[in-house]
Amino acid sequence: MHPMREGRTMPSDELLTCEEVCQYFGGLDPSTIYRNVRRGLIPAPIRVTANTSRWLRSECEASLAAMIARRPAQ
């Protein structure tokens, strides 16, 4: 069970829509998000229902941190 605070999940366990993930990663197109999921650069979504998927914010944050750590030094 997710920790609750005032009826909402805590920010690190927040579920993001595809649109929110697109914005989180800098305004990417949904097709680019799914391409990067297949490449292992972005975490796979959680299937909530047959037609609904969501991403954990904490996994997106970890993924972005890993991208930053891998970038070449300037």
C-alpha positions in Angstrom: 0.0 0.0 0.0 1.3 3.5 -0.9 1.9 6.0 1.9 -0.9 8.6 1.9 -0.8 12.2 2.8 -4.0 14.2 2.7 -5.7 11.8 0.3 -2.9 11.8 -2.3 0.1 9.5 -2.8 3.4 11.0 -1.7 5.3 12.7 -4.5 7.9 10.0 -5.1 5.1 7.4 -5.6 2.9 9.7 -7.7 1.6 8.1 -10.9 2.2 10.1 -14.1 0.3 10.0 -17.3 2.0 9.7 -20.7 1.5 13.4 -21.2 3.1 14.2 -17.9 6.1 12.0 -18.7 6.5 13.7 -22.0 6.7 17.0 -20.3 9.0 15.7 -17.5 11.5 14.6 -20.1 11.5 18.0 -21.8 8.5 17.9 -24.1 9.2 14.7 -25.9 6.6 13.1 -28.2 4.8 10.0 -26.9 6.4 7.9 -29.7 9.8 9.0 -28.4 8.9 8.1 -24.9 7.9 4.5 -25.9 11.0 4.2 -28.1 13.1 5.1 -25.1 11.2 2.6 -23.0 12.1 -0.1 -25.5 15.8 1.1 -25.4 15.8 0.9 -21.6 16.4 4.7 -21.2 13.0 5.4 -19.6 11.2 3.0 -17.2 8.4 0.9 -18.5 4.9 2.1 -17.5 2.7 0.2 -15.0 -0.4 -1.2 -16.7 -3.3 0.1 -14.5 -6.2 -1.2 -16.7 -6.4 -2.7 -20.2 -6.2 0.8 -21.7 -4.4 2.8 -19.1 -0.7 3.0 -18.2 1.1 5.2 -15.7 4.7 5.8 -14.7 6.1 6.1 -11.2 7.5 9.6 -10.7 10.4 8.1 -8.6 11.4 5.8 -11.5 11.3 8.7 -13.9 13.5 10.8 -11.5 16.0 8.0 -11.2 16.1 7.6 -15.0 16.7 11.3 -15.6 19.5 11.3 -12.9 21.1 8.3 -14.7 21.0 10.2 -18.0 22.6 13.2 -16.4 25.3 11.0 -14.8 26.1 9.4 -18.2 26.4 12.7 -20.2 29.9 13.6 -21.4 31.9 16.1 -19.3 32.0 19.5 -20.9 
